[in-house]
Amino acid sequence: MKEVTNTTVHQFGNELIVELIGTDEYGDVATETVEFTLIEPDAGEVRPREEIPTEYTEYVCTALSENSYSLADVFG
């Protein structure tokens, strides 16, 4: 994705999705979705279900933080 223009966070039960929306190098709509498991609901701690693409880590972490979630045990 060339440019990220919007991020959204959706919670479904014990799962969380961070969706990045933007444009690709041709100006077409592009999306990237990262799935998380909510491991500590009271604390808002989530664990990624897959590796977060390096180029989107900042966007994902910002979206989580702005929605009162935090990454837990990412490297453990």
ROLUMDO-701649 format. One line per 10 residues: for each residue x, y, z of N, C-alpha, C. Coordinates in Angstrom, 3 decimals, decimal comma, padded with zeros to 6 digits. Layout:
BEGIN
X:Y:Z:X:Y:Z:X:Y:Z  ...
***
This chain:
BEGIN
000,860:-001,164:000,000:000,000:000,000:000,000:000,910:001,233:000,000  000,621:002,128:-000,883:001,445:003,327:-000,999:001,136:004,334:000,099  -000,146:004,519:000,413:-000,543:005,494:001,429:-001,701:004,951:002,258  -001,575:005,034:003,582:-002,660:004,660:004,487:-003,435:005,933:004,809  -004,748:005,903:004,576:-005,564:007,097:004,808:-006,545:006,945:005,961  -006,813:005,685:006,381:-007,794:005,461:007,438:-007,481:004,151:008,155  -007,706:004,133:009,465:-007,574:002,896:010,232:-008,830:002,717:011,073  -009,281:001,472:011,200:-010,422:001,174:012,046:-010,107:-000,063:012,879  -010,742:-000,144:014,045:-010,591:-001,277:014,938:-011,976:-001,847:015,203  -012,106:-003,158:015,019:-013,381:-003,839:015,228:-013,175:-004,984:016,207
-014,020:-005,053:017,246:-013,959:-006,169:018,182:-015,133:-007,103:017,925  -014,835:-008,395:017,834:-015,836:-009,438:017,650:-015,583:-010,507:018,706  -016,312:-010,456:019,813:-016,089:-011,414:020,894:-014,684:-011,270:021,442  -013,904:-012,343:021,380:-012,523:-012,321:021,864:-011,515:-012,070:020,753  -011,988:-011,549:019,647:-011,108:-011,233:018,526:-011,184:-009,749:018,195  -010,094:-009,264:017,631:-009,999:-007,852:017,273:-009,397:-007,781:015,878  -009,898:-006,880:015,071:-009,354:-006,673:013,729:-008,966:-005,209:013,590  -007,743:-004,978:013,123:-007,314:-003,628:012,765:-007,260:-003,593:011,243  -008,014:-002,680:010,667:-008,090:-002,569:009,217:-007,466:-001,249:008,776  -006,530:-001,351:007,857:-005,890:-000,173:007,266:-006,442:-000,008:005,858
-006,844:001,202:005,531:-007,402:001,490:004,221:-006,598:002,627:003,611  -006,292:002,501:002,339:-005,528:003,547:001,672:-005,555:003,350:000,177  -004,471:003,744:-000,460:-004,362:003,620:-001,909:-003,059:002,925:-002,270  -003,100:002,253:-003,426:-001,885:001,604:-003,912:-001,163:002,532:-004,879  -000,112:002,034:-005,498:000,692:002,868:-006,403:-000,054:003,319:-007,648  -001,227:002,731:-007,922:-002,045:003,115:-009,077:-003,213:004,015:-008,696  -003,334:004,346:-007,404:-004,432:005,177:-006,934:-005,692:004,400:-006,610  -005,621:003,078:-006,688:-006,775:002,231:-006,362:-006,842:001,998:-004,855  -008,037:001,668:-004,376:-008,234:001,378:-002,961:-007,453:000,118:-002,595  -006,776:000,172:-001,445:-006,021:-000,978:-000,944:-006,339:-001,142:000,538
-006,348:-002,393:001,005:-006,607:-002,651:002,421:-005,601:-003,661:002,963  -005,389:-003,591:004,245:-004,576:-004,558:004,970:-005,293:-004,811:006,288  -005,467:-006,065:006,658:-006,152:-006,418:007,891:-005,220:-007,245:008,765  -005,155:-006,894:010,051:-004,352:-007,641:011,014:-005,291:-008,118:012,120  -005,255:-009,430:012,407:-006,140:-010,023:013,400:-005,423:-010,213:014,730  -006,184:-010,023:015,815:-005,640:-010,164:017,162:-006,586:-011,016:018,003  -006,031:-011,617:019,038:-006,818:-012,307:020,049:-006,807:-011,442:021,296  -007,969:-011,193:021,851:-008,087:-010,415:023,084:-007,778:-011,360:024,234  -006,610:-011,178:024,881:-006,191:-012,128:025,917:-006,482:-011,647:027,326  -006,586:-010,357:027,523:-006,932:-009,777:028,830:-007,996:-008,718:028,600
-009,264:-009,120:028,537:-010,339:-008,167:028,218:-010,382:-006,949:029,139  -010,182:-007,156:030,442:-010,248:-006,023:031,374:-009,118:-005,025:031,162  -007,976:-005,512:030,726:-006,814:-004,648:030,509:-006,684:-004,204:029,053  -007,481:-004,793:028,157:-007,402:-004,431:026,740:-006,156:-004,961:026,060  -005,580:-006,041:026,587:-004,362:-006,589:025,997:-004,699:-007,561:024,872  -004,006:-007,385:023,772:-004,224:-008,231:022,602:-002,907:-008,838:022,145  -003,019:-009,976:021,464:-001,858:-010,651:020,881:-002,150:-010,858:019,395  -001,213:-010,502:018,513:-001,447:-010,710:017,083:-001,574:-012,187:016,755  -002,479:-012,520:015,853:-002,663:-013,909:015,421:-001,683:-014,263:014,311  -001,020:-013,255:013,777:-000,030:-013,424:012,715:000,983:-012,307:012,867
002,075:-012,399:012,168:003,080:-011,343:012,245:002,528:-010,049:011,642  002,755:-008,945:012,343:002,319:-007,637:011,840:003,322:-007,201:010,775  002,858:-006,896:009,569:003,789:-006,442:008,534:004,566:-005,202:009,005  005,865:-005,250:008,876:006,745:-004,198:009,378:006,332:-002,807:008,915  005,931:-002,677:007,671:005,596:-001,356:007,128:004,322:-000,774:007,734  003,539:-001,605:008,441:002,288:-001,133:009,033:002,296:-001,128:010,554  003,400:-001,495:011,171:003,462:-001,605:012,634:003,050:-000,308:013,325  003,550:000,809:012,877:003,226:002,095:013,509:001,729:002,398:013,410  001,137:002,172:012,249:-000,300:002,421:012,071:-001,134:001,514:012,982  -000,750:000,244:013,054:-001,489:-000,715:013,865:-001,380:-000,358:015,346
-000,168:-000,075:015,814:000,027:000,272:017,231:-000,717:001,549:017,601  -000,720:002,519:016,720:-001,446:003,767:016,969:-002,948:003,502:017,048  -003,476:002,716:016,123:-004,916:002,399:016,130:-005,302:001,668:017,408  -004,471:000,712:017,834:-004,754:-000,008:019,071:-004,754:000,938:020,264  -003,733:001,764:020,363:-003,599:002,698:021,479:-004,766:003,685:021,532  -005,142:004,213:020,393:-006,244:005,179:020,339:-007,580:004,555:020,730  -007,657:003,224:020,682:-008,885:002,519:021,044:-008,739:001,756:022,358  -007,761:002,164:023,168:-007,533:001,624:024,514:-007,122:000,153:024,551  -006,386:-000,291:023,541:-005,831:-001,639:023,513:-004,310:-001,540:023,559  -003,681:-002,620:023,980:-002,213:-002,664:023,987:-001,754:-004,055:023,614
-000,562:-004,135:023,019:000,021:-005,425:022,656:000,582:-006,088:023,901  000,331:-007,377:024,052:000,836:-008,127:025,194:001,633:-009,321:024,717  002,782:-009,534:025,318:003,569:-010,746:025,060:003,853:-010,948:023,591  004,165:-009,882:022,878:004,386:-009,968:021,442:005,634:-010,802:021,134  006,639:-010,674:021,968:007,903:-011,349:021,681:008,101:-012,608:022,522  007,080:-012,980:023,342:007,268:-014,119:024,232:006,738:-015,400:023,723
***
